[in-house]
Amino acid sequence: MTNIPPSLTGNEIREKFLNFFEQKQHKILPSASLVPEDPTVLLTIAGMLPFKPIFLGQKTSEFPRATTSQKCIRTNDIENVGRTARHHTFFEMLGNFSFGDYFKSQAIAWGWELSTQVFQLPPERIVVSVFREDDEAFAIWRDEVGIPEKRIIRMGEEDNFWKSGVTGPCGPCSELYYDFKPELGDDNIDLEDDTRFIEFYNLVFMQYNRDAEGNLTPLQNKNIDTGMGLERMAQILQRVPNNYETDLIFPIITTAGKLADIDYKTASENTKVSLKVIGDHVRSIVQMIADGISASNIGRGYILRRLIRRVVRHGRLIGIDGNFINEVAESAIKLLEGVYSNTREREKVIKTELQREESAFLATLERGEKLLNEVIIKLKSQQKTVISGEDAFTLYDTYGFPLELTQEIAEEEGLTVDVSGFEAEMEAQRVRSQSAHETIDLTVQGSIDKLAEHIHPTEFLGYSEYQLISHIEALLIEGKSVEKAETGRKVQLILNKTPFYAESGGQIGDRGYLAGEDVLVSIEDVQKESGFFVHYGTVERGSIEVGQKLRATIDKACRNRVKANHTATHLLQSALKKVVDENISQAGSLVSFDKLRFDFNSPQPITKQQLQQVEDLINTWIAEAHPTDISIMGIDEAKAKGAIAMFGEKYGSEVRVIDIPSVSMELCGGTHVNNTAEIGLFKIISETGVASGIRRIEAVAGASVLEYLKVRDEVVKQLSDKLKAKPEEIFDRFSNLQSELKGTQKELENIKQELALLKSENLINDAESVGEFKILVANMGALDAKSLQSAGEKLQQKLGNSAVILASIPEASEGANGRSPVHLVAAFGEKVYKEKQLQAGKFIGEIAKICGGGGGGKPNLAQAGGKDTSKIEEALTIAKNKLIDALS
């Protein structure tokens, strides 16, 4: 009988891994944010992603060796979460990295030592795989480690050759698998059998560079990139059947089970899946919000919203009614706060965001049920019995309505769901998603990045220099590398050094010019690409070429304006924290030459009084002439002093700190004034909501305030001329005009309603008898909706025990884009809706669909609308026939 390794907690596994490699001279680095520095990736999806620039040779590592426990999120195979033993959206990747230091032999030896001595995995339970052509790795495992040849499996490129993309760094892999059933022997080992084997450690030997033709060239500096899944190792050492039942996730599942009054051990398989989804996703959403992500309909915000909605849906599936997500979130925070301190620090933000999103989605689910009901009514009217896969998928994907609920409701109505059609739609979406996430693209696309192998990153001197002599390192036209550019051409230039600030941290790039003998290039924008400052401009005079020296000069007036706006942005964040809520944090910003924009987390709008207090406080700080102290220090020292870091930003070991004593201290790489007095004035223009839980303030500072006031002053002058009033009299004059207009409109409405009633009087004789009831169906011509409702209500009252259906097509100006809408009204007597169970709202809603619309209301009185005026007579005929059938 083989030995069984000792049981360790998830925290012990993490600690032992990091300590092991620290003893091997690796620097323990903290996990990077889930919001990556790499703009080509939405979320941090692998442990090596934060080291991408080092692997590409664009940056030099401060340490030759590093080790991390990196939090990661992947959602490309989200449908497998909870259904397999090991799929997750959130996971922790333990890794050790060598940047041109040790290589294959040492990585393999340490991987074996860690697995068999630290984690005490029995050697006879470990199987390794190597790339089929990697004889070196095979020999190391066999001769140096001593693994029997039968337990070293050669595999193809798809499984055991890591690549960053079509081109770029790549190399063979060697993976370690744990064998749950070693008694089956070493013959015909199939590592694809996940009931027997689990891959727990992957060693990547990054030793080649692949060019566009597929040729492999040895890298000058060979690197090691490894990954050990914490959840997988916990499953092995805690001897549980899947990752979800480890101490990393199971406490969250237990909390959800208690809320649903369910015992996980005795639950059905479907219920267990829902509990696992909740356990996994809650870890993801807690960490995403902690790292500054807010739910929205785009990008990583959409991923967050989708995960929250899946938690809510699965909670509903297992019988949890109402809001519950914050209770399971608290369980996740307790599990993670000891490792990632910002989970507890951001507790209020996390729970506020979840409460808002959960409540909104519960309302969405109710709407989904209504839409499903409409689908069912339509099917029955067409005498069909199957809800299409497309309809079921639309309900699921657009409205978050679960297939299981669709099936359950359909069964109650005597219908079925085309599940295969639904799955086909789901597979199509999955293919689209996988194509977007299939590989980690470490190559930086475009000609600029192909030049990276031959030129050095740009030296930025713009904090202190507004003008300097530079030479052209690279020149591009329409994205293609060229040697020379003539007058009139739009160009992209990379200089060896520059005073131009490249757009980053919300601040836009500088403007200015490059000049030489009979040469002038205007610079309209500067962008940063992997350490290179790309200057976008136009050759105004002469010609330029690679290697040429030019005088680079920024537009000092533009720089001064952007400096005022950027420092004012820091004052704005500080003022919001003091006046509104200390927990407010930045969610985005734009600092341009003419204005500033600041996005921040806040569940409620800021009141007018609070906005005025914020504006007054900022202008007070400006008038007090606070000096701005800019310094470079270690990030730990900066945070200890209270410097604010933007969630989601990646910072190095040394950071630039902008300190306005007693007012603001932030980490920032932008340009700033030397003293707040240089800002001059600050004025808030607007405060609006831009996404769920995200507010935006737009403001102006410095010279832009004067321009803003000039425009407003001109508007006031024009209004004074039009209204023949002094500026201070404009408000009263406008209020008087409003009152007069309201009075006129009311008189007009009264006249319209009187005309409608007069017109309706002529219709009473057209009412028909159906048994004991009177029915009246008529087209009232060009009445507005309010007059039509009034006419319908009065006619029903005069007819007594009756049902009245009226329609109208008002003037074209009432409709969108000048088109005439269709208005419909149903007014039913008490006996109609009580004894005959004929509801005005449902009835008129169905009739409105004939005209391409919908509507509803009370059982006795309801309104509806439509778009297709050509169908109005058909709709009224159907309405009349339905009334006759129902009331006979």
Sequence and secondary structure as in RCSB ss.txt:
>XXXX:A:sequence
MTNIPPSLTGNEIREKFLNFFEQKQHKILPSASLVPEDPTVLLTIAGMLPFKPIFLGQKTSEFPRATTSQKCIRT
NDIENVGRTARHHTFFEMLGNFSFGDYFKSQAIAWGWELSTQVFQLPPERIVVSVFREDDEAFAIWRDEVGIPEK
RIIRMGEEDNFWKSGVTGPCGPCSELYYDFKPELGDDNIDLEDDTRFIEFYNLVFMQYNRDAEGNLTPLQNKNID
TGMGLERMAQILQRVPNNYETDLIFPIITTAGKLADIDYKTASENTKVSLKVIGDHVRSIVQMIADGISASNIGR
GYILRRLIRRVVRHGRLIGIDGNFINEVAESAIKLLEGVYSNTREREKVIKTELQREESAFLATLERGEKLLNEV
IIKLKSQQKTVISGEDAFTLYDTYGFPLELTQEIAEEEGLTVDVSGFEAEMEAQRVRSQSAHETIDLTVQGSIDK
LAEHIHPTEFLGYSEYQLISHIEALLIEGKSVEKAETGRKVQLILNKTPFYAESGGQIGDRGYLAGEDVLVSIED
VQKESGFFVHYGTVERGSIEVGQKLRATIDKACRNRVKANHTATHLLQSALKKVVDENISQAGSLVSFDKLRFDF
NSPQPITKQQLQQVEDLINTWIAEAHPTDISIMGIDEAKAKGAIAMFGEKYGSEVRVIDIPSVSMELCGGTHVNN
TAEIGLFKIISETGVASGIRRIEAVAGASVLEYLKVRDEVVKQLSDKLKAKPEEIFDRFSNLQSELKGTQKELEN
IKQELALLKSENLINDAESVGEFKILVANMGALDAKSLQSAGEKLQQKLGNSAVILASIPEASEGANGRSPVHLV
AAFGEKVYKEKQLQAGKFIGEIAKICGGGGGGKPNLAQAGGKDTSKIEEALTIAKNKLIDALS
>XXXX:A:secstr
         HHHHHHHHHHHHHHTT EE     SS S TT SS  STTGGGHHHHTTSS  SSSEEEEEEEEE  
TTGGGTTTSSS  SEEEEEEEEEESSS HHHHHHHHHHIIIIIS   GGGEEEEEETT HHHHHIIIIII   GG
GEEEE HHHHEEESSSSEEEEEEEEEEEES GGG STT  TT TTTEEEEEEEEEEEEEE TT  EEEEEEEEEE
EEEEHHHHHHHHHT SSGGGSTTTHHHHHHHHHHTT  GGGS HHHHHHHHHHHHHHHHHHHHHHTT    SSHH
HHHHHHHHHHHHHHHHHTT  S  HHHHHHHHHHHHTTT THHHHTHHHHHHHHHHHHHHHHHHHHHHHHHHHHH
HHHHHHTT  EE HHHHHHHHHHH   HHHHHHHHHHTT EE HHHHHHHHHHHHHHHHHHHSS   S  SHHHH
GGGTS   EE TTT SEEEEEEEEEEETTEEESEE TT EEEEEESEES   BBTTB    EEEEETTEEEEEEE
EEEETTEEEEEEEEEES EETT EEEEEE HHHHHHHHHHHHHHHHHHHHHHHHT TT  EEEEEE SS EEEEE
E SS   HHHHHHHHHHHHHHHHTT B EEEEEEHHHHHHTT B  TT    SEEEEEEETTTEEEE  S   SB
GGGG  EEEEEEEEEETTEEEEEEEETHHHHHHHHHHHHHHHHHHHHHT  GGGHHHHHHHHHHHHHHHHHHHHH
HHHHHHHHHHHTTGGG EEETTEEEEEEE  S  HHHHHHHHHHHHHHH SEEEEEEE   GGGSGGG   EEEE
EEE HHHHHTS   HHHHHHHHHHHTT EEEE SSEEEEEES GGGHHHHHHHHHHHHHHHH 
